[in-house]
Amino acid sequence: MSVNACAAAVQSGDPDRFLAAMAAPPHARAVLFPIFAYNLEIARAPYVTSEPMLAEIRLQWWRDALEEIRTGQTPRRHEVVEPLAAILDAPTCETLTRIADARRWDIEGEPFLSEAQFRAHIDASSGNLLWSAAHLLGATDEGAVRKLAFADGLARWFQAVPEMRARNMAPLVDDSDDALRALAEEALDGVKGLRLSQPARHATLSAADAVALLKAVVQDPARVRDGGLTVSEFGKRWRRLVGGLR
């Protein structure tokens, strides 16, 4: 029932990843729904309060929960923590903790000092998320998963730029057309000809829209700034269906 609760939370708060999980085989959903539900919980943490200290406390709560699982303690009762405890190993607890650490940027809102720091942030969030899921499903091709995760994370980040700016954040080091196009092209080059193991494919169905979105940025980088970076609902469902069948 706890996995069902995770699925319901993801369906409500992260419908794209819900569709991706539903396109995966049933055994994979038992991993994907708790992982995605955890990601949703910590993504919300910086935004449910205007007090930075309270947001830090919420993130620390999740760090502590992961530490309990990592060290074999009886985990705290929570509809997401309990299904996580059933699937996580110690290394994945550490990887998921790094996602929580990355979310401190949402609290502090400090500008990135370099493109390298920006790329590291995308990997710390998107890369660690998809690699955690892939690892738990039995994948060993971490480098390939992280390349696809970077493309997915960058595309999602580009989509969120207008909202982050509305919150007085500085989400980009350089928002010029040339810089945005270069980032998109770099990510697309990373996934060109990429071959993933079957477990990795199951874990990364949520990245199905990344290539289409990044190609749109290459064609018209202004869509990042004006909030016009979208894909059709039909396209989303079709790519996940095809990915699931493959």
N, C-alpha and C positions, 0 to 999 in steps of 0.2 A: 504493500500500500504506500510506503514511503516513496518508492520509485514513481508510482502513479502521481503522488503529490508533486514530485519534481517535474514530471511531464506537464502537469496542469500549470505550474508556475512558469515553465518555459513557454508553453503555448500562449499564455497571457502576456508575458513580458518580453519574449524574444521569439516572435513567430517564425522568423526565417530559420533559426536554428531548430525550432520544433519541427518544421517541415523536413529539414535535413535528417534529423534523428528518425523520423517516421519512415524515411526512404531507406534507412539502414536495416539490416536483418534484426530480428527480435533480440538475439543475444547481445548485439551491439547497443541497443537502446538502454539496456540495464546499466551501461557505462556512460553513454552520452547524456542521458537525462540528468543524472546527479552532477556530472561535470559542468554541464551548461547551466544548471540551476545554481551551482556554486558561483559560477562566473557572473550570473545575473545578480546574485546577492551582493557581491563585492562591488559590482559596477554601480549599484544603487547607493552604496554606503556613503560616498562623498556628497550625494545630492539630497538625502532625506533630511538633512539639517543644514542650517546656515552657520553653525558653530564648528569651526575646524577641529576643536578638541573632541567634540562628540563624534564627528566622522572618524577621527583617528581611533577612538574607542571601539567603534563598530568594526573597523578593519582589524584591530587587535583581537577582538572576540573571535574572528575567523582564524587568525593566526594561532590562537590558543587552541581552538578546536582541532586544527590540523596537527598541532603538536601532540595533542592527546592521542590522536589516531596513530601518528608516527611512532610514538613510544609505547603503544600497546595498552594505554589506559582505557577505561570504560568511557566512551565518548559521551558528551553532553546530549541530552535529548533534544532533537530538532529534526524537522522533517527532511532537511537536506543533509545534515551531519550524519545521521544514521545510515542512509544508503551509501554515502561516501565511505564510511568506515567499513562497509562490506566489500568494497572494491579496491581501496587504495593500498599501495605498498609505501614503504618509507621514502624511496626516492621521489615518488609522485607527490607525496605530501610536501616535500621540499620545493618541488617545481610549482605546485599550486600556491605555496606561500609567496613565491616570487611574483606571482600575478597580483596578490594583495599588496605587496610592496610597491609595485608599479602604479597602483591606484592612488598612491599618495600624491602623484602629480595632479590628479583631479582636485585634490584638497588645496594644494599649495598654488597651483596655476602658474608656476614660474616658467618663463620662456626657455625653450631649449637653447643651449649654448652652441650647438653644432649639429650638422646633419647626422654625424655618427651617433650622437646622443639620442636624436630622434629615432633613428633606425633601431637602436638598442631598446628603446621604449616599446616600439611596435613588437619586437621579438619577445620582450619580457611579458607582454600581455597576450597577443595573438599567438605567437610562437609557442609559449609555454602551455597555452590552453589546448591547442590542437595536438601538440606532442604528448601531453598528458593522456588525452583520449586515445591516441594511436598506440602509445606504449601499453596502456592497460588492455587494449585489444590484441596485443601480441606483435605489434610492428617493431622493426629494428632499424628502419631507414629514416633516422632522425633528421639528417641533413635535407633530404627531399621534402619531408613534412614541413620543416621550418621554412623552406623556400616558398612553398604554397601558402603557408600561414602568414608569411610576410606580405605576399600579394593580397591575401584576404584582409589582413589587418590594415594595410595601407588603404585599400578601397573603402573599408568601413570608416576609417579615420577621415578620408576625404569627404565622405557623405556627412559626417558629423561636424565639419568645420564651421558652417554657419551657426549652428547651435552653440558650439563652444565659444565662438566670438561673441555671441549674444550674452554669454556669461562672463564676459571680459577676460577670457583666456587667450593665450597666444599659441595656437596649435601648430603653427608652421614656422620653420626657420626663415623661409623665403617663399612668398606666395605668388611670385611672378609666374607668367605663363611658362617660361623656359624651365624654371625650377620644378614646377609641378609636372610638366611633361617628362623631364628627365627622371624624376622619381618613378613615375608610372612605367616608363620604358625600362628602367632598371628592374622593376618587379616582374614585368612581363618577360624580360630576358631570362630571369631566374627560373621561370616555370616552363619555358619553351622546351618541348621534348621531354618533360619530366615524367618519369615512370615511378609509380607508387606500388607498394605491396598491397594485397587485398585488405588487410587490417587497416592500413593507412588510408585507403580509399574510403572505407566505411567511416573513419573518424573525420574525414575532411570534406564530406558532402556539403557542409555548410559554407565551403569556399567556392561553391559552384558559380557564383555571380562575379567573382573577382576579375576574371579576364575581361568580361564584357564591360565592367565598370572602368577598368584601367584603360582599355582601348578608347572608351568615350573621353577619358581625360586627355589622352594623347591627341585626339581629334579636336577637343575644345576644352582647354584647361580652365576657362572661365566658369565652367559648370561647378567646379569645386567652390568657388567664391560665392556664386549666386544661389546655391542650393539646388541646382538642376540636375544633380548626378543621381539618376534613378534607373531602374530596369523595370520592365513590365511584369505584372503579376503572373501572366502566362509564361513569360520567359523564366521566372524563378521556378515555377512548378515543373516546367518541362526539363530544365537542367537537372533538378533534383531527381526527377523520375528516371531520366536517362542514366544519371550517375548510379542510382540504386540498382537499375537493371544490369549495368555493367559489373 
